[in-house]
Amino acid sequence: MATAFAMPVATTIAGGSSSSQPQEFHQALSQARRNLVECAALLMVFHRMGIVQQSDCEPLLSRVDLIVRKLSSFMKSLRQIGR
């Protein structure tokens, strides 16, 4: 399941990184961050429905949170250097 959630994030970043326009790359990073937040929301819904156990959900939510924070920090540093 985690792999299925990660695929849109990875492909969005890869597609944006191939752009020659910095703004397109920034948009791709923003979209990837939104995808991660959607993944977290789906995990919580699946947990409430009994599809995903708490023991499986918590580590994934922690990883999503960490990646969102790292991605946000990366985006901020790109803005500071004018990219």
N, C-alpha and C positions, 0 to 999 in steps of 0.2 A: 504494500500500500504506500509506503513512504517513497518508493521509487516513482510510482505513478504521480504523486504530488510534486516531486522534485523536477520531473521532466519539463513542464512548462516554464519553470523558473530558469532552469539551465539553458533551454533553447531561446528564451527571450533575451537573456544576457548575451549569449553567443551571437544571436542575430544583430543585436545592437552594437556589439563590439566590432562588427565588420563594417559598420557605417563610417563614412569619412566625415560626417557631420557630428560634432560634439553634442549638439542638442538632441539628436536621434539616440545617441548612446545614453544620455541622461533620461530620456523618455523610456528607453528599454529598462533601465535600472529601476525607475519608478514603477513600471508595470510589473517587474519581477517582485518588487516589495509588496505590491498589492496582491499578487498571486500567493505570496507566502502568508499574508494575513487571511486570505480566503482559505488556504490549507488549514490554518489553525482553527478557523471557524468550523470547517467541515469535521475536523477531528473532534471538536467539542460536541457537535451534533451527533456524530457517530457514537461517542461515548454515552451520551444521554439516551440514545436509542438502544444501547446494549451491544452494539456491533464491535466496539473497541473497548478493551478493558482499561481500567485506570492505570494499571502497571505498564501498559503499552503507550497510553496517551501522554502521560506526564513527561517522559524523556523526549518524545517527539515535539511536544509543545515547548519544552526548554530549548531544544535545538532550533526550532523555528524562531523563537524570541532572540536567541543569540545571532542568528543569521540576519534577521531584520535589523538588529542594532549595528552589526558590522556593515551591512549594505548601506544603511543611513549614514554611518560615519564615512564610508568611502565616497558617497555622493557629496557629502559636505566638503571633504577634502578636494574633490574635483572642482567644486564651485569656487573654493578659495584660490586655486591655482588658475582659474579662468578657463577651465575645460568643460 
